[in-house]
């Protein structure tokens, strides 16, 4: 499942959301390596990733680094 949203920094980022074996919702932002979070509910996980993305982007800017573009595609594959 892929969800798009507009973060506080007004960047649009694609995230991947899935439920792990412990029942938590895990959410990753593939365009920002290592930027992931989790929550007990989908809403909590999405709220947490918004915060993580905002912090990630802020840290990059503070370090004078470029913010990577959101440049990946997702596909459903029938096996």
C-alpha distances in whole Angstrom, upper triangle without the diagonal:
4,7,10,13,17,18,22,23,22,20,16,14,10,9,6,6,7,11,14,17,18,16,15,12,11,10,11,12,13,16,18,19,19,17,15,15,15,16,17,15,11,14,16,13,13,16,17,15,17,20,19,18,22,24,22,23,27,28,27,29,32,32,33,30,28,24,22,20,16,17,14,12,9,10,10,13,15,17
4,7,10,14,15,19,20,18,16,13,10,7,6,5,7,9,13,16,19,21,19,17,13,12,10,10,10,11,13,15,17,17,15,14,15,15,16,18,16,12,14,16,13,11,15,16,13,14,18,17,16,19,21,20,20,24,25,24,26,29,29,30,27,24,21,19,17,13,14,11,10,8,10,11,14,17,20
4,7,10,12,16,17,15,14,10,9,6,6,7,8,11,14,17,21,22,19,17,13,13,10,11,10,12,14,15,17,18,15,14,14,15,15,17,15,11,12,14,12,9,12,14,11,12,15,16,14,17,19,19,19,22,24,23,25,27,28,29,26,24,20,18,16,13,14,13,12,11,13,14,18,21,23
4,7,9,13,14,12,10,7,6,5,7,9,11,14,18,20,24,25,22,20,16,15,12,12,10,12,13,14,17,18,15,15,15,16,17,20,17,13,13,15,13,10,13,14,12,11,15,15,13,15,18,17,17,20,22,21,22,25,26,26,24,21,17,16,14,11,13,13,12,12,15,17,20,23,26
4,6,10,11,9,8,6,6,7,9,12,13,16,19,22,26,26,23,21,17,16,13,13,11,14,14,15,18,19,15,15,15,16,17,19,17,14,12,14,13,9,11,13,11,9,12,13,11,12,16,16,15,18,20,20,21,23,25,25,23,21,17,17,15,12,15,15,16,16,19,20,24,27,30
4,7,8,5,6,5,7,10,11,15,16,20,22,25,29,29,26,23,20,19,15,15,13,16,15,15,18,19,16,16,17,18,19,22,20,16,15,16,15,11,12,14,12,9,12,13,11,11,14,15,13,15,18,18,18,21,23,23,21,19,15,16,14,12,16,17,18,19,22,24,27,30,33
4,5,5,6,6,8,11,11,15,16,20,22,24,28,27,26,22,19,18,14,14,12,15,14,13,17,17,14,14,15,17,18,21,19,16,14,15,14,10,10,11,9,6,8,10,8,7,11,12,10,12,15,15,15,18,20,20,19,17,14,15,14,13,16,18,19,20,24,26,29,32,34
4,5,7,10,11,14,15,18,19,23,25,27,30,30,28,24,21,20,17,17,15,18,17,16,19,19,16,17,17,19,19,22,21,19,16,16,16,13,11,12,11,8,8,11,9,7,10,12,10,11,14,15,15,16,19,19,19,17,14,16,16,16,19,21,23,24,27,29,33,36,38
4,5,9,11,14,15,19,21,24,27,28,32,31,30,26,23,22,18,17,15,17,15,14,18,18,15,17,18,20,22,25,24,21,19,19,18,15,14,15,13,10,10,11,9,6,10,11,8,9,12,12,11,14,16,16,16,14,11,14,14,14,18,20,22,24,27,30,33,36,38
4,6,9,13,15,19,20,24,27,29,33,32,30,27,24,22,19,18,15,17,15,15,19,20,17,18,19,22,23,26,24,21,19,20,19,15,15,16,14,11,12,14,11,9,13,13,11,12,16,15,14,17,19,19,18,15,12,14,13,13,16,19,20,22,25,28,31,34,37
4,6,10,12,16,18,22,25,27,31,31,29,26,22,21,17,15,12,14,12,12,16,17,14,16,18,20,22,25,23,20,19,20,18,15,15,16,13,10,12,13,9,9,12,12,9,12,15,14,13,17,18,17,16,13,10,11,9,9,13,15,17,19,22,25,28,32,34
4,7,10,13,16,19,23,25,29,29,27,24,21,19,15,14,11,13,11,12,16,17,14,16,17,19,21,24,22,18,17,19,17,13,14,15,12,10,13,14,10,11,15,14,12,15,17,16,17,20,21,20,18,15,12,12,9,8,11,13,14,16,19,22,25,28,31
4,6,10,13,16,20,22,25,26,24,21,18,16,12,10,7,9,8,9,12,14,11,12,14,16,18,21,20,17,16,17,15,12,13,14,10,9,12,12,9,11,14,12,11,15,17,15,17,20,21,20,18,15,11,10,9,6,9,10,12,13,17,19,22,26,28
4,7,10,13,17,19,23,24,22,19,16,14,10,9,6,8,8,10,13,14,12,12,14,15,17,20,18,15,15,17,14,11,14,14,11,11,14,13,11,14,16,15,14,18,19,18,20,23,23,23,20,18,14,12,11,7,9,8,9,10,13,15,19,22,24
4,6,10,13,15,19,20,18,16,12,10,6,5,5,7,9,10,12,12,10,9,10,12,14,17,15,12,13,14,11,9,12,12,8,10,13,12,10,13,15,14,15,18,19,19,21,23,24,24,22,20,16,14,13,10,12,10,11,10,14,15,18,21,23
4,7,10,12,16,17,16,14,10,8,5,5,7,8,11,12,13,13,11,9,11,11,13,16,14,11,13,14,11,10,13,13,10,12,15,14,13,17,18,17,18,21,22,22,24,26,27,27,24,22,19,17,16,13,14,11,11,9,12,13,16,19,20
4,7,10,13,14,12,10,7,6,4,7,9,11,14,15,15,14,13,10,10,9,10,12,11,8,11,11,8,8,12,12,10,13,15,14,14,18,19,18,20,23,23,24,26,28,29,30,27,25,22,20,19,16,17,15,15,12,14,14,17,19,21
4,6,10,11,10,8,6,5,7,9,12,13,17,17,17,16,15,12,11,9,11,11,11,9,12,13,10,11,14,14,13,16,18,17,17,21,22,21,23,26,26,27,29,31,31,33,30,28,25,23,23,19,20,18,17,14,15,14,17,18,19
4,7,8,6,6,4,6,9,12,15,17,20,20,20,18,17,13,12,9,10,9,9,9,13,13,10,12,15,15,15,18,19,18,20,23,23,23,25,28,28,29,31,33,33,35,32,31,28,26,26,23,24,21,21,18,19,17,19,20,21
4,5,5,6,6,7,10,12,16,17,21,21,19,17,17,13,12,9,10,10,12,12,15,15,12,15,17,16,16,19,21,19,21,24,24,23,26,28,28,29,32,33,33,35,32,32,29,27,27,24,25,22,22,19,20,19,20,22,22
4,6,8,9,10,14,16,20,21,24,24,22,20,20,16,15,13,13,12,14,15,18,17,15,18,21,19,19,23,24,22,24,27,27,27,30,32,31,32,35,36,36,38,36,35,32,30,31,28,29,26,25,22,23,21,22,23,22
4,6,9,10,14,17,20,22,25,25,23,20,20,16,14,11,11,10,12,14,17,16,14,18,19,18,19,22,23,21,24,27,26,26,29,31,31,32,35,36,36,38,36,35,32,31,32,29,30,28,28,25,26,24,25,26,26
4,7,9,13,16,20,21,25,24,24,21,20,16,14,10,9,7,9,11,14,13,12,15,17,16,17,21,21,21,23,26,26,26,29,30,30,32,35,35,36,38,36,35,32,31,31,28,29,27,26,24,24,23,24,25,25
4,6,10,13,17,19,22,21,21,18,17,13,10,7,6,5,7,9,11,10,9,12,14,13,14,17,18,17,19,22,22,22,25,27,27,28,31,32,32,34,32,32,29,28,28,25,27,25,25,22,24,23,25,26,26
4,7,10,14,16,19,19,19,16,15,11,9,5,5,6,6,6,9,8,6,9,11,11,11,14,16,15,17,19,20,20,22,25,25,26,29,30,31,32,30,29,26,25,25,22,23,21,21,19,21,20,22,24,25
4,7,10,13,16,15,15,13,11,7,6,4,7,9,9,8,11,10,7,9,12,10,9,13,14,13,14,17,18,17,20,22,22,23,26,27,28,29,27,26,23,22,22,19,21,19,19,17,19,19,21,23,24
4,7,10,12,12,12,11,9,6,5,6,8,11,11,9,11,10,6,7,10,9,7,10,12,10,11,14,15,15,17,19,20,20,23,25,25,26,24,23,19,18,18,15,17,16,16,15,17,18,20,23,24
4,6,9,9,9,8,6,4,7,9,12,15,15,12,14,13,10,10,12,11,7,10,12,10,10,14,14,13,15,18,18,18,20,22,22,24,21,20,16,15,15,13,14,13,14,13,16,17,20,23,24
4,6,6,7,8,6,6,9,12,15,18,17,15,16,15,12,11,13,12,8,10,12,9,8,12,13,11,12,15,16,15,18,20,20,21,18,16,13,11,11,9,11,10,12,12,16,18,20,24,25
4,5,6,8,7,8,12,14,18,21,20,18,19,19,15,14,17,15,12,13,15,13,11,15,15,13,14,17,17,16,19,21,21,21,18,16,13,10,10,8,9,8,10,11,14,17,19,22,24
4,6,9,8,11,14,17,20,24,23,20,21,21,17,16,18,17,13,14,15,13,10,13,14,11,11,15,15,13,16,19,18,18,15,12,9,7,7,5,7,7,11,12,16,19,21,25,26
4,6,5,9,12,16,19,22,22,20,20,20,16,15,16,15,11,12,13,10,8,11,11,8,9,12,12,10,13,16,15,16,13,11,8,7,9,8,10,11,14,16,19,22,24,28,29
4,6,8,12,16,19,23,23,21,22,21,17,17,18,16,13,15,15,12,11,14,13,10,11,15,13,12,15,17,16,17,14,13,11,9,12,11,12,12,15,16,20,22,24,27,28
4,6,9,13,17,20,21,19,20,19,15,16,17,14,11,14,14,10,10,13,12,9,12,15,13,13,17,18,17,19,16,16,14,13,15,14,16,15,18,18,21,23,25,28,29
4,7,11,14,18,18,17,17,16,12,12,13,11,8,10,10,7,7,10,10,7,10,13,12,12,15,17,17,18,16,15,13,12,14,13,15,15,17,18,21,23,25,28,29
4,7,11,14,15,13,14,13,9,10,11,9,6,10,10,7,8,12,11,10,13,15,15,16,19,20,20,22,20,19,16,15,17,15,17,16,18,17,20,22,24,27,28
4,7,11,12,11,12,10,6,8,9,6,5,9,9,7,10,12,12,12,15,17,17,18,21,22,22,24,22,22,19,19,20,18,20,19,20,20,22,23,25,28,29
4,7,8,9,10,7,5,8,9,7,8,11,11,10,13,15,15,16,18,20,20,22,24,25,26,28,26,26,22,22,23,20,22,21,22,20,23,23,25,27,28
4,5,7,8,5,4,8,9,7,9,12,12,12,15,17,17,18,21,22,23,25,27,28,29,31,29,29,25,25,25,23,25,24,24,23,25,25,27,29,30
4,7,8,6,7,10,11,11,13,15,16,16,19,21,21,22,25,26,26,28,30,31,32,35,33,32,29,29,29,26,28,27,27,25,26,26,28,29,30
4,5,5,6,9,10,11,12,14,16,16,18,20,21,22,24,26,27,28,30,32,33,35,33,32,28,28,28,25,27,25,25,23,24,24,26,28,29
4,5,5,6,9,10,11,12,14,15,16,18,20,21,22,24,26,27,29,30,31,33,31,30,26,25,25,22,24,22,22,20,21,21,24,25,27
4,5,5,6,8,10,11,13,14,15,17,19,20,21,23,24,26,27,29,30,32,30,29,25,25,25,22,24,23,23,22,24,23,27,28,30
4,5,5,6,9,10,11,12,14,16,17,18,20,21,23,24,26,27,29,30,29,28,25,25,25,22,25,24,25,23,25,25,28,30,32
4,5,5,6,9,10,10,12,14,15,16,18,20,21,22,24,26,27,28,27,26,22,22,22,20,22,21,21,20,22,23,25,27,29
4,5,5,6,9,10,10,12,14,15,16,18,20,21,23,24,26,27,25,24,20,20,20,17,20,19,20,18,21,22,25,27,29
4,6,5,7,9,10,11,13,14,16,17,19,20,22,23,25,26,25,24,20,21,21,19,22,22,23,22,25,25,29,31,33
4,5,5,6,9,10,11,12,14,15,17,18,20,21,23,25,23,23,19,20,21,19,22,21,23,22,25,26,29,31,33
4,5,5,6,8,10,10,12,14,15,16,18,20,21,22,20,20,16,16,17,15,18,18,19,19,22,23,26,29,30
4,5,5,6,9,10,11,12,14,15,17,18,20,21,20,19,15,16,16,15,18,18,20,20,23,25,28,31,33
4,6,5,6,9,10,11,12,14,15,16,18,20,19,19,16,17,18,17,20,21,23,23,26,28,31,34,36
4,5,5,6,9,10,11,12,14,15,17,18,17,17,14,15,16,15,19,19,21,22,25,27,29,32,34
4,5,5,6,8,10,11,12,14,15,17,15,14,11,12,13,12,15,16,19,20,23,25,28,31,33
4,6,5,6,9,10,11,12,14,15,14,14,11,13,14,14,18,19,22,23,26,29,32,35,37
4,6,5,6,9,10,10,12,14,14,14,12,14,16,16,20,21,24,25,28,30,33,36,38
4,5,5,6,9,10,11,13,11,11,9,11,13,14,17,18,21,22,26,28,31,34,36
4,5,5,6,9,10,11,9,9,6,9,11,12,16,18,21,23,26,29,32,35,37
4,5,5,6,9,10,10,11,9,12,15,16,20,22,25,26,30,33,35,39,40
4,5,5,6,9,9,10,10,13,16,17,20,22,25,27,31,33,36,39,40
4,6,5,6,5,7,6,9,13,15,18,20,23,25,29,32,34,38,39
4,5,5,6,7,7,11,14,16,19,22,25,28,31,34,37,40,42
4,5,8,10,11,14,17,20,23,25,29,31,34,37,40,43,45
4,6,9,11,14,17,20,22,24,28,30,34,37,39,43,44
4,7,9,13,16,19,21,24,27,30,34,37,39,43,44
4,7,9,12,15,17,20,24,27,30,33,35,39,40
4,6,9,12,14,17,21,24,27,31,33,37,38
4,7,9,12,15,18,21,25,28,30,34,36
4,7,8,11,15,18,21,25,27,31,32
4,6,9,12,15,19,22,25,29,31
4,6,9,12,16,19,22,25,27
4,7,10,14,17,19,23,25
4,7,10,14,16,20,22
4,7,10,13,16,19
4,7,10,13,16
4,6,10,12
4,7,10
4,6
4
